[in-house]
C-alpha cells in the first residue's frame, strides 16, 4: 500500500512544505508548497516536476497542481487569503 502522507521522490529544497501525494494517470506525484509556489514532483530526476507561482487560480490544466492548490488552501489560511486577492 502506498502512503500518501509521505514523499516518495527526492526533493532537495528544505524550505518546501510537503502537502501530500497523489496518483493520477498512473503516475505517483509528490505535492509541495514553497512560499507562493506549488510544485508537483513525479520522479527523482531533477527536471521532472510542474510548478506554478503567484496567483494559483488556474493551475495550467495540470491536475496535480489543482490538488496541490486544494491542499495548500486547506492547510494555510494566510496562503488562501493571499492567493485569492
Sine and cosine of phi, psi and omega as CSV:
sin_phi,cos_phi,sin_psi,cos_psi,sin_omega,cos_omega
0.00,0.00,0.66,-0.75,-0.02,-1.00
-1.00,0.01,0.77,-0.64,0.03,-1.00
-1.00,0.05,0.94,-0.34,-0.06,-1.00
-0.99,0.17,-0.01,1.00,-0.02,-1.00
-0.98,-0.20,0.20,0.98,0.04,-1.00
-0.65,-0.76,0.49,-0.87,0.00,-1.00
-0.94,0.35,0.49,-0.87,-0.01,-1.00
-0.90,-0.44,-0.33,0.94,-0.05,-1.00
-0.90,-0.43,0.51,-0.86,0.06,-1.00
-0.89,0.46,0.71,-0.70,0.03,-1.00
-0.58,-0.81,0.89,-0.46,-0.21,-0.98
-1.00,-0.07,0.07,1.00,0.03,-1.00
-1.00,-0.01,0.89,-0.46,-0.02,-1.00
-0.98,0.21,-0.23,0.97,0.00,-1.00
-1.00,0.08,-0.30,0.96,-0.04,-1.00
-0.93,0.37,0.62,-0.79,0.07,-1.00
-0.98,-0.21,0.86,-0.50,0.03,-1.00
-0.95,0.32,0.79,-0.62,-0.02,-1.00
-0.99,-0.16,-0.46,0.89,-0.06,-1.00
0.56,-0.83,-0.01,-1.00,0.03,-1.00
-0.85,-0.52,0.35,-0.94,0.02,-1.00
-0.60,-0.80,0.38,-0.93,0.10,-0.99
-0.83,-0.56,0.84,-0.54,0.03,-1.00
-0.53,-0.85,0.66,-0.75,-0.02,-1.00
0.87,0.49,0.47,0.88,0.00,-1.00
0.97,0.24,0.24,0.97,-0.06,-1.00
-0.85,-0.53,0.77,-0.64,0.08,-1.00
-0.99,0.13,0.80,-0.60,-0.07,-1.00
-0.76,-0.65,0.74,-0.67,0.12,-0.99
-1.00,-0.03,0.67,-0.74,-0.05,-1.00
-0.92,-0.40,0.70,-0.72,-0.04,-1.00
-0.70,-0.72,0.39,-0.92,0.19,-0.98
-0.83,-0.56,0.75,-0.66,0.06,-1.00
-0.74,-0.67,0.99,-0.16,-0.12,-0.99
0.89,0.46,-0.86,-0.51,0.02,-1.00
-0.97,-0.26,0.49,0.87,0.06,-1.00
-0.89,-0.46,0.72,-0.69,0.11,-0.99
-0.97,-0.23,0.64,-0.76,-0.05,-1.00
-0.74,-0.67,0.71,-0.70,0.09,-1.00
-0.86,-0.52,0.97,-0.25,-0.04,-1.00
-0.98,-0.18,0.78,-0.63,-0.08,-1.00
-0.84,-0.55,0.28,0.96,0.17,-0.99
-0.19,-0.98,0.07,-1.00,0.07,-1.00
-0.98,0.19,-0.26,0.97,-0.02,-1.00
-0.95,0.31,0.79,-0.62,-0.10,-0.99
-0.69,0.72,-0.77,0.63,-0.06,-1.00
-0.99,0.15,0.05,1.00,-0.05,-1.00
-1.00,0.06,0.97,0.25,0.05,-1.00
-0.34,-0.94,0.34,-0.94,0.20,-0.98
-0.93,-0.37,0.51,-0.86,0.11,-0.99
-0.59,-0.81,0.33,-0.94,0.01,-1.00
-0.55,-0.84,0.79,-0.61,0.00,-1.00
-0.94,-0.35,0.36,-0.93,0.13,-0.99
0.99,0.15,-0.68,-0.73,-0.06,-1.00
-0.98,0.20,0.88,-0.48,-0.16,-0.99
-1.00,-0.06,0.49,0.87,-0.07,-1.00
-0.88,0.48,-0.69,0.72,-0.02,-1.00
-0.81,-0.59,0.99,-0.11,-0.05,-1.00
-0.96,0.27,0.70,0.71,0.18,-0.98
0.82,0.58,0.45,0.89,0.08,-1.00
0.98,0.21,0.00,1.00,0.06,-1.00
-0.99,0.12,0.92,-0.39,-0.06,-1.00
-0.83,0.56,-0.59,0.81,-0.02,-1.00
-0.88,0.48,-0.61,0.79,0.00,-1.00
-0.96,0.29,-0.51,0.86,0.11,-0.99
-0.89,0.46,-0.68,0.73,0.03,-1.00
-0.91,0.42,-0.68,0.73,0.03,-1.00
-0.87,0.50,-0.68,0.73,0.02,-1.00
-0.88,0.47,-0.70,0.72,0.01,-1.00
-0.87,0.50,-0.73,0.68,-0.01,-1.00
-0.91,0.42,-0.66,0.75,0.01,-1.00
-0.90,0.43,-0.67,0.74,0.02,-1.00
-0.88,0.47,-0.60,0.80,-0.03,-1.00
-0.97,0.26,-0.47,0.88,-0.13,-0.99
-0.99,-0.15,-0.19,0.98,-0.11,-0.99
-0.58,-0.81,0.99,-0.17,-0.04,-1.00
-0.86,0.51,-0.66,0.76,0.00,-1.00
-0.89,0.47,-0.68,0.74,0.03,-1.00
-0.85,0.52,-0.71,0.71,-0.04,-1.00
-0.88,0.48,-0.72,0.70,-0.01,-1.00
-0.90,0.44,-0.74,0.68,-0.02,-1.00
-0.90,0.44,-0.66,0.75,-0.09,-1.00
-0.93,0.36,-0.39,0.92,-0.07,-1.00
-0.98,-0.20,0.21,0.98,0.04,-1.00
-0.95,0.31,0.00,0.00,0.00,0.00
